[in-house]
Amino acid sequence: MYATWKRADGLPSDPLIRPNQRIGATILKSARNSVVVTATVAEWERCTGTELTTSGGCAAPGAPNLIYVAQELEVAPTAREKKTVGPARLSC
C-alpha cells in the first residue's frame, strides 16, 4: 500500500503524510475510493492508448486501477485508494 512506503530516514514517502506523522499522527485505515476520476470513454482511450469497446472493468496501461466503462453513458470512472483527498482530473 502506497501510504506505507518509507524514505531512507523512516518517514513516509508521501509529502502530504510526512508532516502529519512528524507531529504524531498515524494512519488508521485506507479511504476506499477516495479519489474518483471520471472522464469520457474517448478521453480514457486517448490517454491510455487503449480501445475500450465493452462495458465493465477494463485494464489499461497507465491507469492506476481498473477503468469501469459504461458504454451506454459514454463515461468511464476509475477509483483509487488514497490517504489524502482532493480534486482529481484526468491528465495525460
C-alpha positions as CSV (number, residue, x, y, z in Angstrom):
1,M,0.0,0.0,0.0
2,Y,1.4,3.4,-1.1
3,A,0.8,5.1,2.3
4,T,3.2,2.7,4.0
5,W,6.2,3.4,1.6
6,K,9.0,4.9,3.6
7,R,12.1,7.0,2.8
8,A,15.6,6.1,3.9
9,D,15.1,8.2,7.1
10,G,12.0,6.2,8.0
11,L,9.4,8.9,7.3
12,P,6.6,8.4,4.8
13,S,7.4,8.9,1.1
14,D,4.2,10.9,0.6
15,P,4.9,14.6,1.2
16,L,1.3,15.2,2.4
17,I,1.5,12.4,5.1
18,R,5.0,13.2,6.3
19,P,4.4,16.4,8.2
20,N,1.4,14.9,9.9
21,Q,3.4,11.9,11.1
22,R,6.2,14.3,12.3
23,I,3.6,15.7,14.8
24,G,2.4,12.3,15.9
25,A,-0.4,11.4,13.6
26,T,-1.0,7.8,12.5
27,I,-2.7,6.3,9.5
28,L,-5.8,4.5,10.8
29,K,-7.1,2.9,7.5
30,S,-7.3,3.4,3.8
31,A,-10.1,5.6,2.4
32,R,-11.6,3.3,-0.2
33,N,-12.3,5.1,-3.5
34,S,-11.5,8.4,-2.0
35,V,-10.4,9.7,-5.4
36,V,-12.6,9.0,-8.4
37,V,-11.6,10.3,-11.8
38,T,-14.4,10.5,-14.3
39,A,-13.7,11.0,-18.0
40,T,-15.4,10.2,-21.2
41,V,-14.6,6.9,-22.9
42,A,-12.9,8.9,-25.6
43,E,-10.7,10.7,-23.1
44,W,-9.6,7.5,-21.5
45,E,-8.9,5.9,-24.8
46,R,-6.7,8.9,-25.8
47,C,-4.8,9.0,-22.5
48,T,-4.2,5.2,-22.3
49,G,-3.8,4.4,-25.9
50,T,-6.3,1.6,-25.4
51,E,-9.6,1.0,-27.2
52,L,-12.3,0.5,-24.6
53,T,-15.0,-1.3,-26.5
54,T,-17.0,-3.1,-23.8
55,S,-18.7,-2.1,-20.6
56,G,-17.3,-3.2,-17.3
57,G,-13.9,-3.2,-15.7
58,C,-11.1,-2.8,-18.2
59,A,-7.3,-2.8,-17.5
60,A,-5.4,-0.1,-19.4
61,P,-1.7,0.8,-19.4
62,G,-1.1,3.8,-17.2
63,A,-4.4,3.6,-15.3
64,P,-3.9,3.1,-11.5
65,N,-6.8,0.7,-11.2
66,L,-9.5,-0.8,-13.5
67,I,-11.4,1.7,-15.6
68,Y,-15.1,1.0,-15.2
69,V,-16.6,1.7,-18.6
70,A,-20.3,2.4,-19.1
71,Q,-20.6,2.5,-22.9
72,E,-24.2,3.4,-22.8
73,L,-23.4,6.6,-20.8
74,E,-20.1,7.2,-22.6
75,V,-18.3,7.6,-19.3
76,A,-15.6,5.6,-17.5
77,P,-14.6,6.4,-13.9
78,T,-11.7,4.9,-12.1
79,A,-11.1,4.9,-8.4
80,R,-8.0,4.8,-6.2
81,E,-7.5,4.2,-2.6
82,K,-5.6,7.2,-1.2
83,K,-4.8,8.7,2.1
84,T,-5.3,12.3,1.0
85,V,-8.4,13.6,-0.6
86,G,-8.5,16.3,-3.2
87,P,-10.0,17.1,-6.6
88,A,-8.8,14.7,-9.4
89,R,-8.7,15.4,-13.1
90,L,-7.7,13.2,-15.9
91,S,-4.4,14.5,-17.3
92,C,-2.3,12.8,-19.9
